[in-house]
Amino acid sequence: MNLEGLKIESFSLGPLGTNAYLLSKPEEGKGIIIDPGMNPKPLIKRIEGLQIEAILLTHAHFDHIGGVDEIRKLKGCPVYLHDAEADWLTNPKSNGSSRWPELGGPIVTEPAEYALDQGQVLKLLGLEIRVMHTPGHSPGSVSFLIGPHLFGGDVLFRLSVGRTDLFGGRSEELMDSIHLKLFELPDETVVYPGHGVKTTIGYEKENNPYV
C-alpha cells in the first residue's frame, strides 16, 4: 500500500459539526470522501478539479449523508455503505432526518452502489482500505482502517463514545466493537472521529471514562 503523497483533510459540516474527510493524492488529482455531511459547500469547493473515486459512509445517520446526493451527481462517483443500513438512504425515519426537522428537513438519496462488510478490503486511491464492522451506535456502523489511520464515524471519540439511543443503537454492541475490534489495533493508531478532534487508540484506552 502506498501512503506516500496521501493528504487527509477534515471539514466540519452542518448544524452538528459532522466531520467529513477528504483523502487525496493531489499529484494524481484523485480523492475519496468519507461521510459528506450536511451543508457541504466548503467540501464541494475543495474538490473542484479532483476526480472523486468513491464516497465511503461509516453509517447512514442524516448528519453524515447530507452531502451524498449533491457530490455523487457532481462527481459521478459510487457510494459504499454497510448492508444493515441499505435502506436508510431512502428512508428519512431510519436515517433520523425526519426526527429533527428543524435541522434541515427529510434527507432522501438514491441507494448505495456497493455494500460493505467485515473484513472487506477496498482498493481505492492506490490504498488498501480495511473495513471493520463496528456496530452499536447504529447497526451498520463501520470503521475504515488505512495503515495507521482509522476513520471510525461515531463509534469512538476523544474521551467519549457514540450514543446508542437512536434507531438500531445498542450499548453492549458498541462496547464490544470498541474493546474487541478497535482496542486490538496498535496504540499509535490515529482515530479520526465523526465529531470533534482526532485522538489515538492508546490515549483512549488510558483515559476514556466510558470504556
Disulfide bonds with the S-S distance in Angstrom:
none
